[in-house]
Amino acid sequence: MHMNQEIELRHLRYFVAVAEELHFGRAAQRLHLSQPPLSQQIRRLEELLGYPLFVRTTRAVRLTSAGLVFLERARRTLRKMEEDLETTRAVGRGEEGSLSVGFIGSGMLTGLPAMLGYYRAHFPKVGLQLYEFHTSGAIRGLQDGSLDVAFLRDGGAVEGLMVETLFSEPFRAILPASHALARRSTRRAIDAAELRDEPFVFFPLSAGRLAYETPISICEAAGFRPRVVQEAPQWLTIVRLVGAGLGVSIAPSCVERILTDDVACRRLRVKPGTEQAQSKIELAWRTDESRPIVETFCQLARKKLMRGA
């Protein structure tokens, strides 16, 4: 229906009320109006349309053929307007729209999957798209606009981004189960210096500068730089290679969840005062981001993942 500029939504509401009641007095009560202004507005609507909508007699009010057609369209217009208003309100509340979220693979070993499942269940009208990256790739996605929000590991300060720590994890020594250090009591922590002469299996620097340097700094504080003999892109691959005897590694504690029988995990004792001795899971978004859908997502991430929140 192409509405004449002079026809207002109130005209449609008034008309629908009279058409449904077929009585001007009852319709006026329903609309909390007095009857004369209601009758006047219906006459005005008929003038604007150029055709009568009602046949009025002293005994009854009934719709004309034009009125029957107009009733169907007026209801449709009002319903569509209410739907549009509710959609706008939902967008304003951050409950509708589309959201592209990046995450690091090791985040799947934390409370992150449960948080994402909760979000999808409680915001079903949001088109949530998830993409796995290394931290460096997630940062690029935020910067080029292909991602709206991202979960990073040790991303640190990045120009143009807000980066907020959700929680931190201690590092663990990952060893072949047959290694002499692995045969010690599990209650006894391994000193980082004891790994000095070991070959290391590690992920590449390209995955994320700070994420790479943080565990390396633990070794440097113990007086050595690890000798990396094999790089791998994912922790699952690193763990399997350690189990095969290619070397040892230092990993965030969540990696314990994917250990196999041929791999041992031990607490790592680091030099007191060692900076960045823990791995941080962070939430990141662009500094110029202002959409409610992003803020609502971030609020839920804080509530579900931020320890002590």
C-alpha positions, 0 to 999 in steps of 0.5 A: 500500500502506498500511503498518501503523505497526509495519511498517518498511522493514527488514521489506520489505528482508528480505522482498524478499531472501528472496522473490528468493533463496527460501532463508533462508540465502542471503538472510541472507548477502546481508543480512549477517545471521545466519539466526535473526534474519532468520527471526524478522523474517519471522515478525514481518512475517507476524504484522503482516500476518495472513497467511503470505507463504512456504510453508516445507518441508524441501526448498524455500521458495516464496511464497504468493499473498499473498506474490506480491502483497506482493512487487510492492508491497514492491519498489514501496515500496522503489523509491519510497522510494529515489526520494524520498530521491534527490530530497531529496538532489538538492534539498539539493544544489541540483540539482532544483526550480524557479528563476526568473531575471531578466536585463537584455537587454544581458546577452545580449551578454555571456557570460551566455547561455553560462552559462545554457546550461551550467546548463541542460545540467548541471542538467536537473532544475531547472525554469529560467524566464528573464525579461527586464527592465530593472534596475529591473524585475528588482529589483522581481521580487526584492523581490516574490518573483517572481524568485529570482535576477537579473542587473542592470546597475549596480543598486548597493546595494538594501535587502533584496538581496545585489548582487555584481559579476561583471564590469565593462565600459568605456563606448564612444561610439556614433556615426553612421558619417558623423559627423566623430568616427567618421572619425578613426583607430580607435586614437584615443579620443574625449574625452567633452567632444567630445560636449558639443554632440551630441544623445543617444539614450538609454534612460529613467531608469525602466530603472534609476537608477544604470544611467542616471546612470553614463554621464551622470556621465561627461558631467558630469565633462567639464563638461556634461549630455547633451541627450537628444532621444530615449529607447528601451527597448533597445540595439538600438533605440538603435543603429539610431536612432544609425545613422539620424542622430538622435544619439549615445550612450554604451554599455557595450562589449558593445553593439559586438556588435550594431553595423551598418555605419551605426554606429561605436564608439570608445573613450571617454576619461574624466576621470581619477578619474571614479567609476563610469566602467565599467558593472557586471554584477551578480548579485542575490538576497534577503538572506534566501535560503537555498535550496541551488538558489539558492546552486548557481546563484550559484556557477556564475554566479561561476565562469563570469562573474566575471573573475579568479575 
